[in-house]
Amino acid sequence: MSTTLHATITPEPVVRLENYFQEPYNMAVATARTCYSSKVITPEDVGRDDKSREQRDRIAESIYKAGHHTTIQHPTFQFVLERVSRQFLWSFLHAHP
């Protein structure tokens, strides 16, 4: 009974993915490769064929093990949150920049 009462008082939150990079993994590796390249490396470049994908996976593991995690921050995901408290938003967003 308390679950029914709780649902009546507080509706369930709604979370919707609004916007995102199409290839976040490829974007992260392309970003890392661009740091050391004389030209821009695109997500399409790192996922083009089997050889490129093998190189991408080696680079991804290497940069992660080396602690170069900033490249992982380049791909972004934008969410819409509804029916959540301001306290939740404040505490969550300040704890997870």
Backbone atoms as SQL, in Angstrom:
CREATE TABLE atoms (id INTEGER PRIMARY KEY, chain TEXT, resi INTEGER, resn TEXT, atom TEXT, x REAL, y REAL, z REAL);
INSERT INTO atoms VALUES
  (1, 'A', 1, 'MET', 'N', 0.813, -1.193, 0.000),
  (2, 'A', 1, 'MET', 'CA', 0.000, 0.000, 0.000),
  (3, 'A', 1, 'MET', 'C', 0.860, 1.261, 0.000),
  (4, 'A', 2, 'SER', 'N', 1.949, 1.262, 0.712),
  (5, 'A', 2, 'SER', 'CA', 2.791, 2.449, 0.754),
  (6, 'A', 2, 'SER', 'C', 3.376, 2.773, -0.621),
  (7, 'A', 3, 'THR', 'N', 3.647, 1.745, -1.443),
  (8, 'A', 3, 'THR', 'CA', 4.158, 1.987, -2.792),
  (9, 'A', 3, 'THR', 'C', 3.126, 2.731, -3.629),
  (10, 'A', 4, 'THR', 'N', 1.888, 2.323, -3.549),
  (11, 'A', 4, 'THR', 'CA', 0.819, 2.987, -4.288),
  (12, 'A', 4, 'THR', 'C', 0.651, 4.416, -3.810),
  (13, 'A', 5, 'LEU', 'N', 0.666, 4.619, -2.516),
  (14, 'A', 5, 'LEU', 'CA', 0.535, 5.958, -1.952),
  (15, 'A', 5, 'LEU', 'C', 1.720, 6.818, -2.379),
  (16, 'A', 6, 'HIS', 'N', 2.920, 6.257, -2.321),
  (17, 'A', 6, 'HIS', 'CA', 4.120, 7.002, -2.710),
  (18, 'A', 6, 'HIS', 'C', 4.051, 7.412, -4.177),
  (19, 'A', 7, 'ALA', 'N', 3.615, 6.518, -5.055),
  (20, 'A', 7, 'ALA', 'CA', 3.516, 6.832, -6.481),
  (21, 'A', 7, 'ALA', 'C', 2.488, 7.917, -6.742),
  (22, 'A', 8, 'THR', 'N', 1.470, 7.968, -5.911),
  (23, 'A', 8, 'THR', 'CA', 0.444, 8.986, -6.059),
  (24, 'A', 8, 'THR', 'C', 0.986, 10.350, -5.659),
  (25, 'A', 9, 'ILE', 'N', 1.795, 10.386, -4.630),
  (26, 'A', 9, 'ILE', 'CA', 2.336, 11.649, -4.131),
  (27, 'A', 9, 'ILE', 'C', 3.522, 12.118, -4.981),
  (28, 'A', 10, 'THR', 'N', 4.392, 11.199, -5.331),
  (29, 'A', 10, 'THR', 'CA', 5.595, 11.550, -6.074),
  (30, 'A', 10, 'THR', 'C', 5.645, 10.745, -7.371),
  (31, 'A', 11, 'PRO', 'N', 5.372, 11.373, -8.503),
  (32, 'A', 11, 'PRO', 'CA', 5.429, 10.628, -9.764),
  (33, 'A', 11, 'PRO', 'C', 6.874, 10.194, -10.063),
  (34, 'A', 12, 'GLU', 'N', 7.010, 9.128, -10.811),
  (35, 'A', 12, 'GLU', 'CA', 8.340, 8.627, -11.151),
  (36, 'A', 12, 'GLU', 'C', 9.078, 9.648, -12.021),
  (37, 'A', 13, 'PRO', 'N', 10.398, 9.740, -11.826),
  (38, 'A', 13, 'PRO', 'CA', 11.181, 10.659, -12.666),
  (39, 'A', 13, 'PRO', 'C', 11.173, 10.209, -14.130),
  (40, 'A', 14, 'VAL', 'N', 11.380, 11.160, -14.999),
  (41, 'A', 14, 'VAL', 'CA', 11.477, 10.879, -16.437),
  (42, 'A', 14, 'VAL', 'C', 12.872, 11.291, -16.874),
  (43, 'A', 15, 'VAL', 'N', 13.576, 10.393, -17.537),
  (44, 'A', 15, 'VAL', 'CA', 14.917, 10.676, -18.055),
  (45, 'A', 15, 'VAL', 'C', 14.893, 10.363, -19.539),
  (46, 'A', 16, 'ARG', 'N', 15.297, 11.352, -20.334),
  (47, 'A', 16, 'ARG', 'CA', 15.268, 11.181, -21.792),
  (48, 'A', 16, 'ARG', 'C', 16.615, 11.615, -22.368),
  (49, 'A', 17, 'LEU', 'N', 17.190, 10.774, -23.207),
  (50, 'A', 17, 'LEU', 'CA', 18.414, 11.129, -23.907),
  (51, 'A', 17, 'LEU', 'C', 18.046, 12.100, -25.023),
  (52, 'A', 18, 'GLU', 'N', 18.567, 13.305, -24.950),
  (53, 'A', 18, 'GLU', 'CA', 18.191, 14.363, -25.886),
  (54, 'A', 18, 'GLU', 'C', 19.170, 14.486, -27.053),
  (55, 'A', 19, 'ASN', 'N', 20.457, 14.333, -26.767),
  (56, 'A', 19, 'ASN', 'CA', 21.459, 14.562, -27.797),
  (57, 'A', 19, 'ASN', 'C', 22.704, 13.755, -27.450),
  (58, 'A', 20, 'TYR', 'N', 23.437, 13.308, -28.478),
  (59, 'A', 20, 'TYR', 'CA', 24.632, 12.514, -28.222),
  (60, 'A', 20, 'TYR', 'C', 25.500, 12.443, -29.475),
  (61, 'A', 21, 'PHE', 'N', 26.764, 12.111, -29.276),
  (62, 'A', 21, 'PHE', 'CA', 27.649, 11.836, -30.393),
  (63, 'A', 21, 'PHE', 'C', 27.272, 10.479, -30.974),
  (64, 'A', 22, 'GLN', 'N', 27.302, 10.353, -32.267),
  (65, 'A', 22, 'GLN', 'CA', 26.954, 9.086, -32.907),
  (66, 'A', 22, 'GLN', 'C', 27.978, 7.992, -32.597),
  (67, 'A', 23, 'GLU', 'N', 29.243, 8.344, -32.497),
  (68, 'A', 23, 'GLU', 'CA', 30.310, 7.359, -32.290),
  (69, 'A', 23, 'GLU', 'C', 31.221, 7.808, -31.144),
  (70, 'A', 24, 'PRO', 'N', 30.761, 7.725, -29.905),
  (71, 'A', 24, 'PRO', 'CA', 31.546, 8.260, -28.791),
  (72, 'A', 24, 'PRO', 'C', 32.905, 7.580, -28.600),
  (73, 'A', 25, 'TYR', 'N', 32.959, 6.272, -28.783),
  (74, 'A', 25, 'TYR', 'CA', 34.228, 5.554, -28.631),
  (75, 'A', 25, 'TYR', 'C', 35.226, 6.016, -29.694),
  (76, 'A', 26, 'ASN', 'N', 34.775, 6.064, -30.940),
  (77, 'A', 26, 'ASN', 'CA', 35.644, 6.524, -32.020),
  (78, 'A', 26, 'ASN', 'C', 36.051, 7.982, -31.816),
  (79, 'A', 27, 'MET', 'N', 35.140, 8.810, -31.308),
  (80, 'A', 27, 'MET', 'CA', 35.453, 10.215, -31.055),
  (81, 'A', 27, 'MET', 'C', 36.561, 10.345, -30.005),
  (82, 'A', 28, 'ALA', 'N', 36.480, 9.549, -28.942),
  (83, 'A', 28, 'ALA', 'CA', 37.495, 9.621, -27.891),
  (84, 'A', 28, 'ALA', 'C', 38.876, 9.259, -28.435),
  (85, 'A', 29, 'VAL', 'N', 38.954, 8.218, -29.236),
  (86, 'A', 29, 'VAL', 'CA', 40.247, 7.799, -29.793),
  (87, 'A', 29, 'VAL', 'C', 40.725, 8.796, -30.850),
  (88, 'A', 30, 'ALA', 'N', 39.816, 9.294, -31.673),
  (89, 'A', 30, 'ALA', 'CA', 40.193, 10.292, -32.681),
  (90, 'A', 30, 'ALA', 'C', 40.748, 11.543, -32.009),
  (91, 'A', 31, 'THR', 'N', 40.154, 11.919, -30.899),
  (92, 'A', 31, 'THR', 'CA', 40.640, 13.088, -30.148),
  (93, 'A', 31, 'THR', 'C', 42.063, 12.861, -29.663),
  (94, 'A', 32, 'ALA', 'N', 42.318, 11.675, -29.116),
  (95, 'A', 32, 'ALA', 'CA', 43.665, 11.356, -28.633),
  (96, 'A', 32, 'ALA', 'C', 44.668, 11.340, -29.780),
  (97, 'A', 33, 'ARG', 'N', 44.304, 10.743, -30.881),
  (98, 'A', 33, 'ARG', 'CA', 45.215, 10.683, -32.027),
  (99, 'A', 33, 'ARG', 'C', 45.483, 12.072, -32.590),
  (100, 'A', 34, 'THR', 'N', 44.486, 12.931, -32.597),
  (101, 'A', 34, 'THR', 'CA', 44.658, 14.292, -33.123),
  (102, 'A', 34, 'THR', 'C', 45.697, 15.070, -32.313),
  (103, 'A', 35, 'CYS', 'N', 45.783, 14.776, -31.011),
  (104, 'A', 35, 'CYS', 'CA', 46.774, 15.456, -30.155),
  (105, 'A', 35, 'CYS', 'C', 48.194, 15.269, -30.680),
  (106, 'A', 36, 'TYR', 'N', 48.447, 14.137, -31.322),
  (107, 'A', 36, 'TYR', 'CA', 49.807, 13.805, -31.746),
  (108, 'A', 36, 'TYR', 'C', 49.951, 13.754, -33.266),
  (109, 'A', 37, 'SER', 'N', 48.987, 14.290, -33.972),
  (110, 'A', 37, 'SER', 'CA', 48.990, 14.228, -35.423),
  (111, 'A', 37, 'SER', 'C', 49.124, 15.625, -36.020),
  (112, 'A', 38, 'SER', 'N', 49.627, 15.679, -37.248),
  (113, 'A', 38, 'SER', 'CA', 49.716, 16.963, -37.949),
  (114, 'A', 38, 'SER', 'C', 48.397, 17.316, -38.622),
  (115, 'A', 39, 'LYS', 'N', 47.415, 16.405, -38.562),
  (116, 'A', 39, 'LYS', 'CA', 46.101, 16.667, -39.162),
  (117, 'A', 39, 'LYS', 'C', 45.015, 16.197, -38.200),
  (118, 'A', 40, 'VAL', 'N', 43.812, 16.625, -38.461),
  (119, 'A', 40, 'VAL', 'CA', 42.675, 16.212, -37.633),
  (120, 'A', 40, 'VAL', 'C', 42.314, 14.770, -37.975),
  (121, 'A', 41, 'ILE', 'N', 42.150, 13.957, -36.946),
  (122, 'A', 41, 'ILE', 'CA', 41.707, 12.576, -37.108),
  (123, 'A', 41, 'ILE', 'C', 40.227, 12.543, -36.744),
  (124, 'A', 42, 'THR', 'N', 39.396, 11.991, -37.603),
  (125, 'A', 42, 'THR', 'CA', 37.946, 11.971, -37.378),
  (126, 'A', 42, 'THR', 'C', 37.503, 10.608, -36.829),
  (127, 'A', 43, 'PRO', 'N', 36.325, 10.557, -36.235),
  (128, 'A', 43, 'PRO', 'CA', 35.792, 9.260, -35.802),
  (129, 'A', 43, 'PRO', 'C', 35.681, 8.263, -36.964),
  (130, 'A', 44, 'GLU', 'N', 35.390, 8.771, -38.141),
  (131, 'A', 44, 'GLU', 'CA', 35.299, 7.893, -39.310),
  (132, 'A', 44, 'GLU', 'C', 36.664, 7.289, -39.633),
  (133, 'A', 45, 'ASP', 'N', 37.741, 8.068, -39.433),
  (134, 'A', 45, 'ASP', 'CA', 39.096, 7.569, -39.694),
  (135, 'A', 45, 'ASP', 'C', 39.426, 6.373, -38.809),
  (136, 'A', 46, 'VAL', 'N', 39.069, 6.440, -37.536),
  (137, 'A', 46, 'VAL', 'CA', 39.470, 5.371, -36.613),
  (138, 'A', 46, 'VAL', 'C', 38.577, 4.138, -36.705),
  (139, 'A', 47, 'GLY', 'N', 37.447, 4.228, -37.378),
  (140, 'A', 47, 'GLY', 'CA', 36.563, 3.085, -37.510),
  (141, 'A', 47, 'GLY', 'C', 36.395, 2.607, -38.931),
  (142, 'A', 48, 'ARG', 'N', 37.266, 3.054, -39.799),
  (143, 'A', 48, 'ARG', 'CA', 37.118, 2.836, -41.247),
  (144, 'A', 48, 'ARG', 'C', 37.153, 1.359, -41.654),
  (145, 'A', 49, 'ASP', 'N', 38.127, 0.610, -41.181),
  (146, 'A', 49, 'ASP', 'CA', 38.283, -0.783, -41.609),
  (147, 'A', 49, 'ASP', 'C', 38.851, -1.603, -40.452),
  (148, 'A', 50, 'ASP', 'N', 39.082, -2.893, -40.694),
  (149, 'A', 50, 'ASP', 'CA', 39.563, -3.769, -39.621),
  (150, 'A', 50, 'ASP', 'C', 40.898, -3.289, -39.042),
  (151, 'A', 51, 'LYS', 'N', 41.817, -2.901, -39.904),
  (152, 'A', 51, 'LYS', 'CA', 43.131, -2.442, -39.448),
  (153, 'A', 51, 'LYS', 'C', 42.983, -1.191, -38.578),
  (154, 'A', 52, 'SER', 'N', 42.150, -0.248, -39.009),
  (155, 'A', 52, 'SER', 'CA', 41.919, 0.991, -38.242),
  (156, 'A', 52, 'SER', 'C', 41.277, 0.678, -36.897),
  (157, 'A', 53, 'ARG', 'N', 40.321, -0.242, -36.881),
  (158, 'A', 53, 'ARG', 'CA', 39.642, -0.602, -35.629),
  (159, 'A', 53, 'ARG', 'C', 40.581, -1.313, -34.655),
  (160, 'A', 54, 'GLU', 'N', 41.480, -2.154, -35.176),
  (161, 'A', 54, 'GLU', 'CA', 42.470, -2.808, -34.309),
  (162, 'A', 54, 'GLU', 'C', 43.393, -1.758, -33.686),
  (163, 'A', 55, 'GLN', 'N', 43.843, -0.814, -34.502),
  (164, 'A', 55, 'GLN', 'CA', 44.695, 0.269, -34.000),
  (165, 'A', 55, 'GLN', 'C', 43.926, 1.107, -32.982),
  (166, 'A', 56, 'ARG', 'N', 42.663, 1.406, -33.267),
  (167, 'A', 56, 'ARG', 'CA', 41.812, 2.175, -32.355),
  (168, 'A', 56, 'ARG', 'C', 41.742, 1.499, -30.989),
  (169, 'A', 57, 'ASP', 'N', 41.515, 0.192, -30.991),
  (170, 'A', 57, 'ASP', 'CA', 41.364, -0.526, -29.726),
  (171, 'A', 57, 'ASP', 'C', 42.676, -0.559, -28.937),
  (172, 'A', 58, 'ARG', 'N', 43.796, -0.706, -29.625),
  (173, 'A', 58, 'ARG', 'CA', 45.105, -0.658, -28.938),
  (174, 'A', 58, 'ARG', 'C', 45.341, 0.715, -28.329),
  (175, 'A', 59, 'ILE', 'N', 45.042, 1.748, -29.100),
  (176, 'A', 59, 'ILE', 'CA', 45.238, 3.117, -28.613),
  (177, 'A', 59, 'ILE', 'C', 44.318, 3.397, -27.430),
  (178, 'A', 60, 'ALA', 'N', 43.069, 2.978, -27.530),
  (179, 'A', 60, 'ALA', 'CA', 42.110, 3.219, -26.445),
  (180, 'A', 60, 'ALA', 'C', 42.597, 2.590, -25.146),
  (181, 'A', 61, 'GLU', 'N', 43.048, 1.359, -25.223),
  (182, 'A', 61, 'GLU', 'CA', 43.550, 0.680, -24.018),
  (183, 'A', 61, 'GLU', 'C', 44.794, 1.381, -23.485),
  (184, 'A', 62, 'SER', 'N', 45.681, 1.759, -24.387),
  (185, 'A', 62, 'SER', 'CA', 46.929, 2.409, -23.990),
  (186, 'A', 62, 'SER', 'C', 46.683, 3.759, -23.306),
  (187, 'A', 63, 'ILE', 'N', 45.831, 4.585, -23.907),
  (188, 'A', 63, 'ILE', 'CA', 45.610, 5.906, -23.311),
  (189, 'A', 63, 'ILE', 'C', 44.868, 5.791, -21.983),
  (190, 'A', 64, 'TYR', 'N', 43.993, 4.806, -21.869),
  (191, 'A', 64, 'TYR', 'CA', 43.277, 4.630, -20.602),
  (192, 'A', 64, 'TYR', 'C', 44.245, 4.171, -19.506),
  (193, 'A', 65, 'LYS', 'N', 45.078, 3.185, -19.819),
  (194, 'A', 65, 'LYS', 'CA', 46.052, 2.692, -18.835),
  (195, 'A', 65, 'LYS', 'C', 47.042, 3.782, -18.446),
  (196, 'A', 66, 'ALA', 'N', 47.344, 4.681, -19.378),
  (197, 'A', 66, 'ALA', 'CA', 48.286, 5.772, -19.103),
  (198, 'A', 66, 'ALA', 'C', 47.652, 6.901, -18.296),
  (199, 'A', 67, 'GLY', 'N', 46.349, 6.819, -18.072),
  (200, 'A', 67, 'GLY', 'CA', 45.672, 7.850, -17.294),
  (201, 'A', 67, 'GLY', 'C', 45.251, 9.062, -18.107),
  (202, 'A', 68, 'HIS', 'N', 45.306, 8.957, -19.409),
  (203, 'A', 68, 'HIS', 'CA', 44.927, 10.073, -20.286),
  (204, 'A', 68, 'HIS', 'C', 43.416, 10.030, -20.513),
  (205, 'A', 69, 'HIS', 'N', 42.673, 10.264, -19.447),
  (206, 'A', 69, 'HIS', 'CA', 41.223, 10.093, -19.472),
  (207, 'A', 69, 'HIS', 'C', 40.463, 11.295, -20.024),
  (208, 'A', 70, 'THR', 'N', 41.142, 12.395, -20.264),
  (209, 'A', 70, 'THR', 'CA', 40.426, 13.581, -20.749),
  (210, 'A', 70, 'THR', 'C', 39.808, 13.359, -22.122),
  (211, 'A', 71, 'THR', 'N', 40.399, 12.481, -22.925),
  (212, 'A', 71, 'THR', 'CA', 39.826, 12.236, -24.254),
  (213, 'A', 71, 'THR', 'C', 38.447, 11.586, -24.142),
  (214, 'A', 72, 'ILE', 'N', 38.216, 10.867, -23.070),
  (215, 'A', 72, 'ILE', 'CA', 36.918, 10.219, -22.863),
  (216, 'A', 72, 'ILE', 'C', 35.838, 11.263, -22.579),
  (217, 'A', 73, 'GLN', 'N', 36.240, 12.441, -22.153),
  (218, 'A', 73, 'GLN', 'CA', 35.281, 13.494, -21.835),
  (219, 'A', 73, 'GLN', 'C', 34.773, 14.228, -23.069),
  (220, 'A', 74, 'HIS', 'N', 35.401, 14.058, -24.207),
  (221, 'A', 74, 'HIS', 'CA', 34.981, 14.789, -25.402),
  (222, 'A', 74, 'HIS', 'C', 33.599, 14.395, -25.899),
  (223, 'A', 75, 'PRO', 'N', 33.307, 13.093, -26.015),
  (224, 'A', 75, 'PRO', 'CA', 31.931, 12.740, -26.399),
  (225, 'A', 75, 'PRO', 'C', 30.992, 13.105, -25.246),
  (226, 'A', 76, 'THR', 'N', 29.887, 13.714, -25.569),
  (227, 'A', 76, 'THR', 'CA', 28.948, 14.109, -24.523),
  (228, 'A', 76, 'THR', 'C', 27.565, 13.534, -24.792),
  (229, 'A', 77, 'PHE', 'N', 26.823, 13.409, -23.708),
  (230, 'A', 77, 'PHE', 'CA', 25.452, 12.934, -23.768),
  (231, 'A', 77, 'PHE', 'C', 24.609, 13.957, -23.020),
  (232, 'A', 78, 'GLN', 'N', 23.547, 14.384, -23.624),
  (233, 'A', 78, 'GLN', 'CA', 22.671, 15.391, -23.013),
  (234, 'A', 78, 'GLN', 'C', 21.347, 14.730, -22.663),
  (235, 'A', 79, 'PHE', 'N', 20.997, 14.829, -21.380),
  (236, 'A', 79, 'PHE', 'CA', 19.753, 14.231, -20.891),
  (237, 'A', 79, 'PHE', 'C', 18.792, 15.311, -20.442),
  (238, 'A', 80, 'VAL', 'N', 17.521, 15.022, -20.559),
  (239, 'A', 80, 'VAL', 'CA', 16.473, 15.855, -19.994),
  (240, 'A', 80, 'VAL', 'C', 15.928, 15.090, -18.792),
  (241, 'A', 81, 'LEU', 'N', 15.882, 15.759, -17.651),
  (242, 'A', 81, 'LEU', 'CA', 15.362, 15.154, -16.428),
  (243, 'A', 81, 'LEU', 'C', 14.092, 15.888, -16.033),
  (244, 'A', 82, 'GLU', 'N', 13.048, 15.125, -15.801),
  (245, 'A', 82, 'GLU', 'CA', 11.779, 15.707, -15.364),
  (246, 'A', 82, 'GLU', 'C', 11.328, 15.010, -14.089),
  (247, 'A', 83, 'ARG', 'N', 10.564, 15.739, -13.315),
  (248, 'A', 83, 'ARG', 'CA', 9.996, 15.215, -12.071),
  (249, 'A', 83, 'ARG', 'C', 11.067, 14.799, -11.072),
  (250, 'A', 84, 'VAL', 'N', 12.122, 15.608, -10.997),
  (251, 'A', 84, 'VAL', 'CA', 13.141, 15.397, -9.973),
  (252, 'A', 84, 'VAL', 'C', 13.277, 16.695, -9.183),
  (253, 'A', 85, 'SER', 'N', 13.726, 16.569, -7.964),
  (254, 'A', 85, 'SER', 'CA', 13.830, 17.752, -7.113),
  (255, 'A', 85, 'SER', 'C', 15.061, 18.582, -7.465),
  (256, 'A', 86, 'ARG', 'N', 15.021, 19.832, -7.096),
  (257, 'A', 86, 'ARG', 'CA', 16.190, 20.697, -7.270),
  (258, 'A', 86, 'ARG', 'C', 17.353, 20.175, -6.433),
  (259, 'A', 87, 'GLN', 'N', 17.043, 19.631, -5.268),
  (260, 'A', 87, 'GLN', 'CA', 18.087, 19.064, -4.401),
  (261, 'A', 87, 'GLN', 'C', 18.798, 17.909, -5.110),
  (262, 'A', 88, 'PHE', 'N', 18.039, 17.045, -5.765),
  (263, 'A', 88, 'PHE', 'CA', 18.655, 15.945, -6.514),
  (264, 'A', 88, 'PHE', 'C', 19.572, 16.491, -7.601),
  (265, 'A', 89, 'LEU', 'N', 19.077, 17.430, -8.388),
  (266, 'A', 89, 'LEU', 'CA', 19.893, 17.994, -9.472),
  (267, 'A', 89, 'LEU', 'C', 21.161, 18.627, -8.931),
  (268, 'A', 90, 'TRP', 'N', 21.030, 19.392, -7.875),
  (269, 'A', 90, 'TRP', 'CA', 22.188, 20.074, -7.308),
  (270, 'A', 90, 'TRP', 'C', 23.201, 19.057, -6.798),
  (271, 'A', 91, 'SER', 'N', 22.754, 18.100, -6.016),
  (272, 'A', 91, 'SER', 'CA', 23.699, 17.141, -5.421),
  (273, 'A', 91, 'SER', 'C', 24.300, 16.215, -6.486),
  (274, 'A', 92, 'PHE', 'N', 23.503, 15.782, -7.449),
  (275, 'A', 92, 'PHE', 'CA', 24.023, 14.889, -8.487),
  (276, 'A', 92, 'PHE', 'C', 25.007, 15.615, -9.394),
  (277, 'A', 93, 'LEU', 'N', 24.652, 16.779, -9.864),
  (278, 'A', 93, 'LEU', 'CA', 25.515, 17.492, -10.807),
  (279, 'A', 93, 'LEU', 'C', 26.788, 18.020, -10.160),
  (280, 'A', 94, 'HIS', 'N', 26.742, 18.303, -8.889),
  (281, 'A', 94, 'HIS', 'CA', 27.955, 18.747, -8.211),
  (282, 'A', 94, 'HIS', 'C', 28.870, 17.585, -7.854),
  (283, 'A', 95, 'ALA', 'N', 28.318, 16.402, -7.746),
  (284, 'A', 95, 'ALA', 'CA', 29.130, 15.235, -7.429),
  (285, 'A', 95, 'ALA', 'C', 29.676, 14.552, -8.687),
  (286, 'A', 96, 'HIS', 'N', 29.092, 14.836, -9.847),
  (287, 'A', 96, 'HIS', 'CA', 29.485, 14.188, -11.102),
  (288, 'A', 96, 'HIS', 'C', 29.619, 15.242, -12.208),
  (289, 'A', 97, 'PRO', 'N', 30.717, 15.974, -12.211),
  (290, 'A', 97, 'PRO', 'CA', 30.852, 17.048, -13.212),
  (291, 'A', 97, 'PRO', 'C', 30.928, 16.549, -14.637);
